[in-house]
Amino acid sequence: MKKFFALLFLSLSLNSVIFAQEPTKTDIEKPSDKTENRVENKVDPIKQAKDLMLLARKAKSEKSLAEIKDIKITSEVTLIFPQDKFQLINETTVKFPDKTLTVISGPFGEIKNSYNGTIAWATTPGGTQEIVGDNALEFENALAGDPISILRNFDQENYKVEFLGEGSFEGQTTNNIKFTTNKGHEINLYLDSKTNMIVGRAFQSKAAGVTYMNEEIYSNFQKFDAVEIPMKRIFKRNSQLFAEVEVKEVKINSGVDDKIFVKPQ
Protein backbone atom coordinates (compact mmCIF):
# COMPACT_ATOMS: atom_id res chain seq x y z
CA MET A 1 0.00 0.00 0.00
CA LYS A 2 2.86 2.38 0.80
CA LYS A 3 4.31 1.83 -2.66
CA PHE A 4 0.89 2.36 -4.23
CA PHE A 5 0.52 5.78 -2.62
CA ALA A 6 4.05 6.65 -3.72
CA LEU A 7 3.06 5.84 -7.29
CA LEU A 8 -0.16 7.77 -6.87
CA PHE A 9 1.79 10.83 -5.75
CA LEU A 10 4.02 10.60 -8.81
CA SER A 11 1.05 10.42 -11.13
CA LEU A 12 -0.43 13.49 -9.47
CA SER A 13 2.71 15.44 -10.26
CA LEU A 14 1.65 15.83 -13.83
CA ASN A 15 4.63 17.40 -15.46
CA SER A 16 4.34 16.09 -13.87
CA VAL A 17 9.33 21.26 -3.25
CA ILE A 18 10.46 22.94 -0.37
CA PHE A 19 10.69 20.59 2.57
CA ALA A 20 10.66 20.37 6.34
CA GLN A 21 10.20 17.49 8.75
CA GLU A 22 7.17 19.17 10.27
CA PRO A 23 5.62 21.23 7.43
CA THR A 24 3.91 24.49 8.25
CA LYS A 25 2.44 27.33 6.24
CA THR A 26 5.62 29.29 6.86
CA ASP A 27 7.68 26.53 5.25
CA ILE A 28 5.76 26.65 1.99
CA GLU A 29 6.01 30.43 1.80
CA LYS A 30 9.74 30.70 2.46
CA PRO A 31 12.13 28.58 0.38
CA SER A 32 14.56 26.49 2.43
CA ASP A 33 18.12 26.50 0.94
CA LYS A 34 17.32 29.71 -0.96
CA THR A 35 18.56 33.20 -0.13
CA GLU A 36 15.49 35.40 -0.27
CA ASN A 37 15.38 39.20 -0.34
CA ARG A 38 12.09 40.52 0.93
CA VAL A 39 10.29 42.97 -1.30
CA GLU A 40 10.62 46.59 -0.26
CA ASN A 41 7.42 48.47 0.54
CA LYS A 42 7.74 50.62 -2.56
CA VAL A 43 7.44 47.56 -4.81
CA ASP A 44 3.97 46.16 -5.48
CA PRO A 45 4.50 42.38 -5.07
CA ILE A 46 1.30 41.53 -6.95
CA LYS A 47 2.05 43.70 -9.98
CA GLN A 48 5.65 42.52 -10.06
CA ALA A 49 4.52 38.89 -9.90
CA LYS A 50 2.07 39.38 -12.78
CA ASP A 51 4.73 41.09 -14.89
CA LEU A 52 7.14 38.20 -14.30
CA MET A 53 4.45 35.61 -15.02
CA LEU A 54 3.67 37.30 -18.32
CA LEU A 55 7.33 36.87 -19.24
CA ALA A 56 7.18 33.23 -18.13
CA ARG A 57 4.08 32.66 -20.26
CA LYS A 58 5.88 34.07 -23.29
CA ALA A 59 8.96 31.94 -22.57
CA LYS A 60 6.86 28.78 -22.25
CA SER A 61 5.18 28.98 -25.64
CA GLU A 62 5.41 30.91 -28.89
CA LYS A 63 1.66 30.58 -29.30
CA SER A 64 -1.28 31.19 -26.98
CA LEU A 65 -1.50 28.56 -24.27
CA ALA A 66 -5.25 28.52 -24.85
CA GLU A 67 -4.45 26.72 -28.11
CA ILE A 68 -3.11 23.73 -26.15
CA LYS A 69 -6.12 21.46 -25.83
CA ASP A 70 -4.32 18.31 -24.72
CA ILE A 71 -0.85 16.97 -24.04
CA LYS A 72 0.50 13.43 -23.68
CA ILE A 73 3.89 12.79 -22.09
CA THR A 74 5.63 9.41 -21.91
CA SER A 75 8.52 9.11 -19.46
CA GLU A 76 10.96 6.62 -18.01
CA VAL A 77 10.82 6.90 -14.24
CA THR A 78 13.09 5.70 -11.47
CA LEU A 79 11.28 5.62 -8.12
CA ILE A 80 13.77 5.79 -5.26
CA PHE A 81 13.11 4.26 -1.84
CA PRO A 82 15.55 3.89 1.08
CA GLN A 83 16.17 0.21 0.33
CA ASP A 84 15.13 -0.17 -3.28
CA LYS A 85 14.54 1.36 -6.71
CA PHE A 86 11.83 0.73 -9.29
CA GLN A 87 11.99 1.37 -13.03
CA LEU A 88 8.64 2.44 -14.48
CA ILE A 89 7.05 3.78 -17.62
CA ASN A 90 4.70 6.69 -16.94
CA GLU A 91 2.28 7.83 -19.62
CA THR A 92 0.26 10.91 -18.63
CA THR A 93 -2.48 12.46 -20.75
CA VAL A 94 -4.02 15.80 -19.83
CA LYS A 95 -7.03 17.33 -21.54
CA PHE A 96 -7.37 20.90 -20.39
CA PRO A 97 -8.83 22.21 -18.25
CA ASP A 98 -9.85 19.36 -15.97
CA LYS A 99 -9.17 15.81 -17.20
CA THR A 100 -6.16 13.57 -16.71
CA LEU A 101 -5.19 9.92 -17.11
CA THR A 102 -1.93 8.35 -16.00
CA VAL A 103 -0.90 4.82 -16.92
CA ILE A 104 2.03 3.46 -14.89
CA SER A 105 3.66 0.22 -16.02
CA GLY A 106 6.19 -1.64 -13.90
CA PRO A 107 7.13 -4.96 -12.28
CA PHE A 108 3.86 -4.89 -10.32
CA GLY A 109 1.77 -4.71 -13.48
CA GLU A 110 -0.22 -1.69 -14.64
CA ILE A 111 -1.86 1.07 -12.61
CA LYS A 112 -4.24 3.65 -14.05
CA ASN A 113 -5.20 6.85 -12.24
CA SER A 114 -7.71 9.29 -13.69
CA TYR A 115 -9.78 12.36 -12.95
CA ASN A 116 -12.57 13.18 -15.39
CA GLY A 117 -13.54 16.57 -14.02
CA THR A 118 -16.03 15.06 -11.60
CA ILE A 119 -14.63 11.91 -10.02
CA ALA A 120 -11.23 10.30 -9.60
CA TRP A 121 -10.61 6.59 -9.98
CA ALA A 122 -7.79 4.06 -10.00
CA THR A 123 -7.38 0.67 -11.64
CA THR A 124 -4.79 -1.69 -10.15
CA PRO A 125 -4.21 -5.44 -10.52
CA GLY A 126 -6.76 -5.73 -7.69
CA GLY A 127 -9.56 -3.96 -9.57
CA THR A 128 -11.06 -0.50 -10.08
CA GLN A 129 -12.22 1.84 -7.34
CA GLU A 130 -13.22 5.46 -6.96
CA ILE A 131 -10.72 7.72 -5.20
CA VAL A 132 -12.18 9.98 -2.53
CA GLY A 133 -11.12 12.40 0.18
CA ASP A 134 -7.62 13.88 0.21
CA ASN A 135 -6.46 11.74 -2.71
CA ALA A 136 -9.29 12.97 -4.93
CA LEU A 137 -8.57 16.58 -4.00
CA GLU A 138 -4.94 16.10 -5.02
CA PHE A 139 -6.03 15.39 -8.59
CA GLU A 140 -7.68 18.81 -8.75
CA ASN A 141 -4.66 20.45 -7.13
CA ALA A 142 -2.27 18.71 -9.51
CA LEU A 143 -4.19 19.82 -12.58
CA ALA A 144 -4.43 23.40 -11.35
CA GLY A 145 -0.75 23.33 -10.39
CA ASP A 146 0.58 22.00 -13.68
CA PRO A 147 2.92 24.66 -15.16
CA ILE A 148 0.80 25.03 -18.30
CA SER A 149 -2.36 25.47 -16.22
CA ILE A 150 -0.60 27.97 -13.96
CA LEU A 151 0.55 30.08 -16.89
CA ARG A 152 -2.89 29.93 -18.48
CA ASN A 153 -4.77 30.94 -15.34
CA PHE A 154 -2.59 33.12 -13.10
CA ASP A 155 -4.29 36.35 -14.21
CA GLN A 156 -7.82 34.93 -14.14
CA GLU A 157 -10.41 35.73 -11.50
CA ASN A 158 -9.90 34.08 -8.08
CA TYR A 159 -6.26 33.14 -8.83
CA LYS A 160 -3.50 35.02 -7.02
CA VAL A 161 0.23 35.63 -7.50
CA GLU A 162 2.69 37.39 -5.21
CA PHE A 163 6.37 38.18 -5.73
CA LEU A 164 8.38 36.78 -2.80
CA GLY A 165 11.79 38.08 -3.84
CA GLU A 166 14.92 37.00 -5.64
CA GLY A 167 16.73 33.84 -4.63
CA SER A 168 18.84 30.89 -5.69
CA PHE A 169 17.34 27.59 -6.80
CA GLU A 170 19.52 24.64 -7.82
CA GLY A 171 22.39 26.98 -8.62
CA GLN A 172 20.26 29.37 -10.68
CA THR A 173 19.29 32.91 -9.81
CA THR A 174 15.51 32.96 -9.64
CA ASN A 175 12.49 35.14 -9.10
CA ASN A 176 10.29 33.44 -6.52
CA ILE A 177 6.52 33.71 -6.77
CA LYS A 178 3.68 32.33 -4.70
CA PHE A 179 0.77 31.15 -6.84
CA THR A 180 -2.62 30.42 -5.26
CA THR A 181 -5.29 28.53 -7.18
CA ASN A 182 -8.99 29.37 -7.13
CA LYS A 183 -9.36 26.56 -4.55
CA GLY A 184 -6.72 28.03 -2.24
CA HIS A 185 -3.90 25.60 -3.08
CA GLU A 186 -0.52 27.36 -2.72
CA ILE A 187 2.52 26.68 -4.90
CA ASN A 188 5.92 28.34 -4.85
CA LEU A 189 7.31 28.91 -8.35
CA TYR A 190 10.95 29.49 -9.27
CA LEU A 191 11.52 31.44 -12.49
CA ASP A 192 15.00 31.52 -13.97
CA SER A 193 15.97 35.21 -13.95
CA LYS A 194 17.64 34.94 -17.38
CA THR A 195 15.19 32.81 -19.35
CA ASN A 196 12.00 33.48 -17.32
CA MET A 197 11.30 29.74 -17.52
CA ILE A 198 9.67 27.94 -14.60
CA VAL A 199 12.56 25.74 -13.42
CA GLY A 200 10.92 24.39 -10.29
CA ARG A 201 7.97 24.46 -7.96
CA ALA A 202 7.20 23.59 -4.33
CA PHE A 203 3.95 22.66 -2.67
CA GLN A 204 2.24 20.60 0.01
CA SER A 205 0.21 17.50 -0.77
CA LYS A 206 -1.86 15.20 1.40
CA ALA A 207 -2.54 11.48 1.01
CA ALA A 208 -4.21 9.12 3.49
CA GLY A 209 -4.09 11.83 6.13
CA VAL A 210 -0.33 12.42 5.77
CA THR A 211 1.00 15.81 4.60
CA TYR A 212 4.08 15.87 2.38
CA MET A 213 6.34 18.69 1.26
CA ASN A 214 7.22 18.31 -2.40
CA GLU A 215 9.81 19.84 -4.70
CA GLU A 216 10.11 19.48 -8.46
CA ILE A 217 13.18 20.52 -10.46
CA TYR A 218 12.95 21.00 -14.24
CA SER A 219 15.81 21.08 -16.76
CA ASN A 220 16.86 20.27 -20.35
CA PHE A 221 14.00 22.16 -22.04
CA GLN A 222 13.12 21.20 -25.59
CA LYS A 223 10.52 22.65 -27.92
CA PHE A 224 7.47 20.68 -29.11
CA ASP A 225 4.94 22.42 -31.33
CA ALA A 226 6.28 25.81 -30.11
CA VAL A 227 5.96 24.78 -26.44
CA GLU A 228 8.99 24.37 -24.16
CA ILE A 229 8.92 21.07 -22.23
CA PRO A 230 11.46 20.03 -19.54
CA MET A 231 12.86 16.65 -20.55
CA LYS A 232 14.46 15.98 -17.18
CA ARG A 233 12.58 16.24 -13.90
CA ILE A 234 13.63 15.49 -10.35
CA PHE A 235 11.08 14.95 -7.60
CA LYS A 236 11.75 15.25 -3.88
CA ARG A 237 9.44 14.47 -0.99
CA ASN A 238 10.12 15.68 2.56
CA SER A 239 13.63 16.69 1.48
CA GLN A 240 14.43 13.21 0.15
CA LEU A 241 15.02 12.26 -3.48
CA PHE A 242 11.87 10.46 -4.58
CA ALA A 243 11.99 10.07 -8.37
CA GLU A 244 14.06 10.87 -11.44
CA VAL A 245 12.17 11.28 -14.71
CA GLU A 246 13.39 11.29 -18.30
CA VAL A 247 10.77 12.39 -20.82
CA LYS A 248 10.85 10.26 -23.97
CA GLU A 249 7.88 11.45 -26.02
CA VAL A 250 5.61 14.49 -26.10
CA LYS A 251 2.42 14.84 -28.13
CA ILE A 252 0.46 18.11 -28.16
CA ASN A 253 -3.08 18.44 -29.54
CA SER A 254 -3.18 14.86 -30.75
CA GLY A 255 -6.95 14.78 -30.26
CA VAL A 256 -7.82 13.04 -26.99
CA ASP A 257 -11.17 11.28 -26.69
CA ASP A 258 -13.03 11.93 -23.42
CA LYS A 259 -13.83 8.21 -23.23
CA ILE A 260 -10.37 7.41 -21.85
CA PHE A 261 -11.19 9.31 -18.65
CA VAL A 262 -14.42 7.41 -17.93
CA LYS A 263 -14.28 5.05 -14.96
CA PRO A 264 -14.46 1.39 -16.11
CA GLN A 265 -17.54 -0.51 -15.05
C-alpha atoms as one frame of an Amber mdcrd trajectory, in Angstrom:
protein
   0.000   0.000   0.000   2.864   2.377   0.797   4.309   1.831  -2.664   0.890
   2.358  -4.232   0.520   5.776  -2.624   4.045   6.655  -3.725   3.063   5.843
  -7.289  -0.161   7.769  -6.871   1.790  10.827  -5.752   4.017  10.602  -8.805
   1.047  10.422 -11.128  -0.427  13.493  -9.473   2.710  15.440 -10.256   1.651
  15.825 -13.829   4.627  17.404 -15.459   4.338  16.091 -13.866   9.331  21.263
  -3.245  10.455  22.941  -0.368  10.691  20.590   2.571  10.656  20.373   6.336
  10.202  17.489   8.751   7.170  19.173  10.265   5.620  21.226   7.434   3.905
  24.487   8.253   2.443  27.327   6.243   5.616  29.286   6.861   7.679  26.525
   5.250   5.762  26.651   1.992   6.006  30.429   1.801   9.744  30.705   2.462
  12.127  28.580   0.375  14.564  26.488   2.432  18.119  26.497   0.941  17.316
  29.709  -0.961  18.560  33.203  -0.131  15.486  35.402  -0.272  15.383  39.199
  -0.336  12.088  40.524   0.932  10.286  42.975  -1.303  10.616  46.592  -0.257
   7.417  48.470   0.536   7.736  50.622  -2.561   7.443  47.558  -4.810   3.971
  46.160  -5.479   4.505  42.385  -5.067   1.302  41.529  -6.948   2.047  43.701
  -9.980   5.650  42.519 -10.056   4.520  38.889  -9.902   2.074  39.383 -12.776
   4.735  41.095 -14.888   7.140  38.197 -14.302   4.452  35.610 -15.016   3.666
  37.302 -18.320   7.335  36.874 -19.245   7.177  33.231 -18.130   4.083  32.663
 -20.258   5.882  34.074 -23.293   8.962  31.940 -22.572   6.861  28.783 -22.252
   5.175  28.982 -25.639   5.408  30.912 -28.885   1.656  30.576 -29.296  -1.282
  31.195 -26.983  -1.502  28.559 -24.272  -5.249  28.519 -24.854  -4.448  26.716
 -28.112  -3.111  23.734 -26.155  -6.115  21.464 -25.828  -4.325  18.310 -24.719
  -0.847  16.965 -24.035   0.497  13.430 -23.679   3.892  12.793 -22.086   5.628
   9.413 -21.909   8.516   9.105 -19.459  10.964   6.619 -18.015  10.821   6.896
 -14.241  13.086   5.698 -11.468  11.281   5.623  -8.122  13.774   5.791  -5.262
  13.115   4.260  -1.844  15.550   3.886   1.082  16.173   0.208   0.331  15.126
  -0.170  -3.279  14.544   1.361  -6.711  11.833   0.734  -9.289  11.986   1.366
 -13.030   8.644   2.439 -14.480   7.049   3.776 -17.616   4.699   6.691 -16.940
   2.275   7.834 -19.622   0.256  10.912 -18.632  -2.483  12.459 -20.745  -4.022
  15.804 -19.830  -7.034  17.328 -21.540  -7.365  20.903 -20.391  -8.831  22.213
 -18.246  -9.853  19.361 -15.972  -9.168  15.814 -17.197  -6.162  13.571 -16.714
  -5.194   9.921 -17.109  -1.929   8.351 -15.996  -0.899   4.817 -16.920   2.035
   3.461 -14.895   3.658   0.216 -16.021   6.194  -1.640 -13.898   7.130  -4.957
 -12.278   3.864  -4.886 -10.321   1.766  -4.712 -13.483  -0.218  -1.693 -14.637
  -1.860   1.069 -12.610  -4.243   3.650 -14.047  -5.205   6.846 -12.244  -7.711
   9.286 -13.688  -9.779  12.358 -12.952 -12.570  13.181 -15.394 -13.538  16.569
 -14.020 -16.033  15.062 -11.600 -14.625  11.911 -10.020 -11.230  10.296  -9.599
 -10.613   6.586  -9.980  -7.794   4.058  -9.995  -7.382   0.672 -11.635  -4.788
  -1.690 -10.147  -4.207  -5.435 -10.523  -6.763  -5.731  -7.694  -9.555  -3.957
  -9.568 -11.056  -0.500 -10.077 -12.216   1.836  -7.337 -13.225   5.458  -6.963
 -10.716   7.716  -5.198 -12.180   9.975  -2.535 -11.116  12.405   0.185  -7.622
  13.877   0.211  -6.464  11.742  -2.708  -9.287  12.970  -4.934  -8.569  16.582
  -3.995  -4.935  16.101  -5.015  -6.032  15.392  -8.586  -7.679  18.813  -8.746
  -4.659  20.452  -7.129  -2.271  18.707  -9.507  -4.194  19.816 -12.582  -4.433
  23.403 -11.354  -0.752  23.326 -10.386   0.577  21.997 -13.681   2.923  24.664
 -15.157   0.801  25.031 -18.300  -2.356  25.466 -16.220  -0.603  27.965 -13.961
   0.546  30.085 -16.892  -2.892  29.932 -18.482  -4.768  30.944 -15.337  -2.589
  33.115 -13.099  -4.287  36.352 -14.208  -7.821  34.929 -14.141 -10.414  35.733
 -11.503  -9.897  34.083  -8.076  -6.263  33.137  -8.829  -3.500  35.025  -7.017
   0.227  35.630  -7.497   2.692  37.393  -5.213   6.373  38.176  -5.729   8.380
  36.777  -2.802  11.788  38.082  -3.836  14.923  36.998  -5.644  16.730  33.841
  -4.628  18.841  30.889  -5.693  17.337  27.588  -6.798  19.522  24.637  -7.815
  22.390  26.982  -8.622  20.264  29.369 -10.682  19.292  32.915  -9.810  15.508
  32.959  -9.641  12.492  35.140  -9.098  10.288  33.440  -6.521   6.523  33.710
  -6.774   3.683  32.327  -4.699   0.774  31.148  -6.842  -2.618  30.421  -5.263
  -5.293  28.529  -7.184  -8.988  29.367  -7.125  -9.359  26.561  -4.555  -6.722
  28.031  -2.239  -3.896  25.602  -3.080  -0.525  27.361  -2.722   2.518  26.676
  -4.904   5.919  28.342  -4.854   7.307  28.909  -8.347  10.953  29.489  -9.267
  11.521  31.442 -12.487  14.995  31.520 -13.971  15.965  35.214 -13.947  17.644
  34.938 -17.375  15.189  32.807 -19.350  11.999  33.481 -17.316  11.297  29.736
 -17.525   9.674  27.942 -14.599  12.564  25.738 -13.419  10.918  24.386 -10.287
   7.969  24.464  -7.960   7.202  23.593  -4.334   3.947  22.656  -2.675   2.244
  20.596   0.009   0.206  17.496  -0.769  -1.856  15.196   1.401  -2.542  11.480
   1.011  -4.206   9.119   3.490  -4.092  11.834   6.126  -0.332  12.422   5.767
   1.000  15.808   4.602   4.077  15.873   2.381   6.340  18.694   1.263   7.222
  18.311  -2.402   9.809  19.841  -4.697  10.108  19.478  -8.463  13.178  20.517
 -10.464  12.948  21.004 -14.238  15.812  21.084 -16.759  16.857  20.271 -20.353
  14.002  22.159 -22.038  13.119  21.202 -25.590  10.522  22.648 -27.923   7.469
  20.677 -29.109   4.945  22.419 -31.333   6.284  25.805 -30.113   5.961  24.779
 -26.440   8.992  24.372 -24.155   8.919  21.071 -22.235  11.456  20.031 -19.536
  12.859  16.650 -20.554  14.455  15.979 -17.178  12.575  16.240 -13.896  13.627
  15.491 -10.347  11.076  14.955  -7.596  11.747  15.250  -3.879   9.441  14.474
  -0.990  10.118  15.676   2.563  13.634  16.686   1.476  14.435  13.206   0.155
  15.019  12.261  -3.479  11.868  10.459  -4.585  11.991  10.066  -8.367  14.057
  10.865 -11.443  12.172  11.285 -14.706  13.390  11.294 -18.304  10.768  12.391
 -20.822  10.851  10.264 -23.972   7.885  11.448 -26.021   5.612  14.489 -26.097
   2.416  14.843 -28.128   0.461  18.105 -28.155  -3.081  18.442 -29.539  -3.179
  14.861 -30.754  -6.952  14.783 -30.259  -7.817  13.042 -26.992 -11.171  11.277
 -26.694 -13.030  11.931 -23.420 -13.829   8.213 -23.233 -10.371   7.406 -21.854
 -11.188   9.314 -18.651 -14.421   7.411 -17.934 -14.283   5.048 -14.961 -14.461
   1.387 -16.109 -17.542  -0.508 -15.052
